[in-house]
Amino acid sequence: MMTRWSAQSTQQQQQRRRQQRRSTLALLGSLLPSKSSVTKPVGHAKYAVGFFHKFRPPPWGGGNQFLLALRQQLVDLDIAVFEAANFTFRPPASTKESYNLSPPRSNAKATMDVVYLANAITFDKKLRAEMLGSSASKLFKVIPPLVHRLDGPYYAARFERDPRVEGSKPWRAKEDDDVYRINRKFACATVYQSKWSMDMNKMLGYTPVEPVRIIPNAADPSIFHSNGRTHWEDTPHMAASSSSSSDTRVRVVTSAWSDGKRKGYDTLQWLDSNLDFTKYKLELYGRPSMGSRFKNVIVRKPVTSEELAVELRESFDIFLTPSRLEPCSNSVVEALASGLPVVYQRGSGHDELVMNGGLGFDVKEELPDILDRIVDSYTSFQGNISVTTIEKVAEAYSEVFGYCYREYLKRKPH
């Protein structure tokens, strides 16, 4: 029979998490602009937020997952948002891509300004070409306010090069050059998803437009949460002595949509041949074609966010991420939010997300021992999980939007 956490245990865990969250925010706060330059909006926002992003139903990449959650939270903060295909000084009157532009506010829409949010260069190709063109500065008498959300760098994410190892070499990715050309021309503020990502970009010689904020991703709490998780002592693994018919192995889950080295595919292949599968069950959410390449790892097809959230809460004990050079992994964010300790490849944004809620490894040969250490102190690692909420993330973004809006008003044509 499943039991729930005791009230005392739950209170102690919540207190530890609040303390850790305050410590994390204090660390990030030292990297953020002062409150005198960025403040939280009060009441109804006088601007709408235009996303240079085509929202797609999950599963469709971690960035899309996060922006869906952010969009909903901004709506909850009474900020009108919409999908933008190009710069405009007004939000659309009424489209299926508009959110929170309701009839009671229709009179305000006519005079509402727009602050834009763009993700690096992953938006409409035509708009991107116009922004990169030599006559871009002539397109607008006054540049609309653009908050530029950066990750990568592409140097690492797409070309699998580590700036710490190869950054002194002259080669640079054209995509990164394009990102910072747009950043210099159009951005009113820059947001990085992790300190690691900011450091790697700067290591390659790129200088972002100030102010700069570090705002991590967060999961949608209505989907990814740990409510109803089975206590570790009542999982099949720990209850093995009283149940001889069920699968009592520790249940490990991972995800990979590419067989590239950066995603840790080589690590999964090594585990397929070397992990003790009498003790551990390892399942991979990935492309179905990957199934024929493993003997012991079970490959599962992609599912919706809602389905995945239930699986994380009810079917797994540990999340494994072997990926390298990751700015801010949304799969790690969702696993932590679901109460899963995380085993991760060290040396990227994973370290900032997981902290004391799991263990990192440097080489794949360490994994069997590290998994054993998680199992031996499972409740301690689980109790140390600390996640940044989507509410805090949305507030941080709204502060940046508000700053850009106020700066825009100073130079807005009348």
Residue, then its C-alpha position, 0 to 999 in steps of 0.5 A: m500500500m502506498t503511503r504519503w510523506s509525513a507532515q513533518s518530513t514534508q515541512q522539513q523538505q519545504q524549508r530546506r528547498r526554500q533556503q536553497r532557493r534563496s541561496t540560488l537567487a542570491l547568487l544570481g542576484s549578484l549578476l543582475p542589474s539593480k532594482s533601480s533599473v529594473t522593477k516589477p510592473v504593477g497592475h495591468a501592463k501597458y504593453a503587450v509581449g510579442f513572441f518571435h516564436k511559433f508555439r507548437p503542441p508538445p513534444w516539440g523541444g525544450g525551448n518550446q516547452f518552456l516558452l509555453a509555460l512562460r506564455q501562460q504565466l505572463v497571461d496570469l500576470d495580466i500581460a497580453v501576449f501574442e505570436a509575432a511574425n514581424f515588428t509592429f508597434r501594435p498587437p493584432a486586433s484579434t487572431k487565433e495566436s493572441y492570448n489575453l487580448s479579451p473584449p474588455r480590453s479592446n479599447a486599450k489595444a489600440t494604444m498598447d505598445v509591444v515589447y518583443l521576445a526573441n530566442a537567439i536567431t530561431f525565428d522567422k527566416k524572412l524577419r531574420a534576414e531583414m534584421l541582418g540586412s545592411s539597411a536594417s537600421k532604416l526599417f524603423k525610425v525607432i527600434p521597437p524594444l526587443v528582449h533577446r533570450l540567448d543560449g548556446p553558443y552555437y559553437a558548442a550546441r551545434f558544432e560540439r566544440d568546447p570554448r574552454v578547449e578550442g576557444s583560442k582558435p580563430w574559427r567561430a560559428k556564423e550563427d553566433d556572429d548573427v546572434y550578436r549582430i542582431n543583439r547589437k542592433f535591436a536588443c534593449a536587454t539580454v537574457y541568458q539561461s545560465k551563467w555557464s552559457m553566458d560565460m561560454n559566449k563571453m569566452l568566445g569574445y562576444t559582448p551582449v547588450e546591457p543590462v544582462r540577466i540570468i533567468p533559468n527555465a522552469a516547468d509548468p507546475s500544473i503539469f510537472h510536479s511531485n504531488g502524489r509521488t510514492h515514498w521511496e520506502d514504498t517503491p517496488h525496489m525498497a519493498a522487494s522483500s514483500s513482493s516477489s512478483s513485481d519488477t523490483r529494479v531501480r527505474v532510471v529514465t533518460s531522453a535523447w533525440s539525437d545520436g550525436k556525441r554532445k547528447g551523450y549517445d556514446t554513454l548510453q551505448w556504454l551503459d547498455s553493455n556495462l550497467d547491472f540490469t538485474k538491479y537497474k532498469l534504464e528507459l530512453y525517450g527518443r526516436p523509435s529508430m534507436g530501439s534497434r541499437f540497444k540490447n538492454v536499454i528500453v526505447r520509448k516513443p515521444v509522448t505529450s507533456e501531460e503523459l510524460a509528467v505522469e510517467l516521471r511521477e509514477s514510473f521512475d526513480i532517477f533521471l539520467t542526463p548524459s548530454r554535454l555542453e547544455p545551457c539549461s536542459n528543460s528535461v532536467v528542469e521537468a525531472l527535478a520538478s517531478g521529484l527525481p534526483v538527477v545524475y548528470q554529465r558535469g561541466s555545463g548548465h546542469d550543475e546550476l540546475v541540479m545542485n544538491g539534488g543529484l550527482g554529476f559524473d566526469v566519465k561514463e565509467e563512474l556511472p554504476d557507482i554514482l547510481d549506487r550512491i544515489v540509491d543508498s542516500y535516495t531520500s537525502f538527494q530527493g529532499n535536497i531538490s530545489v527548483t526555480t518556479i515559473e512564477k519567479v521566472a515570469e516575474a523576472y522576465s516581466e521586470v526586464f520587459g518593464y525596463c525595456y518599455r520604460e526605456y522605449l517611452k523615452r525615445k518613442p515618437h509622439 
